[in-house]
Amino acid sequence: MAAANPRRPILPDVLRPGLALVFCGTAPSRASAAARAYYANPGNYFWRTLADAGLIAQPLRAAEFRRLPEFGIGLTDLAKRHSGNDDELPADAFDVPALKRRIARHAPRLLAFTSKNAAQAALGHGVDYGAQPEAWGRTQLWVLPSPSGQARRFWDAAPWRALAQAMHALR
């Protein structure tokens, strides 16, 4: 596990007002921290799933993560100053109040947690995949199966496709 400079996040947020969707992971993996790019491990399904599910019009590589706002999508993490597997993160790595402030400030229509671990840490209770019954302000919350190669046994693209349909219905 790596800790970054306490004042600088490992990966920059990709946020701005008016986004349809923001993805929130737990923390960058070691591969993502080294590459300075979201979901950079070659075994991670994130980038191919965005295109396959219809969330973006063309495939992108992890190094192109700053282009996501072109498609109405942003990125952030629950733990901004730590990297590694979920079980390696210190107990105080997750800053839920800071995440809520970022979401309130930028007000995306949808916030999708890219794992149950991230969602449960942020929401404080167990969750199922898909749209959640609660919202943060006007932002509807979603939980998706983790695209990480380490979570392969839980992989299911159906909630990702449902999220794409919900996002396109906003237009």
Buried (B, 14 or more C-beta within 10 A) or exposed (E): BBEBEEEEBBBBBBBEEEBBBBBBBBBBBBBBBBBBBBBBBEEBBBBEBBEBBBBBEEEBEBEEBEBBBEBBBBBBBBBBBBBBEBEEBEEEBBBEEEBBEBBEEBBBBBBBBBBBBBBBBBBEEEBEBEBBEEEBEEBBBBBBBBBBBEBEEEBEBEBBBBBBEBBEEEE
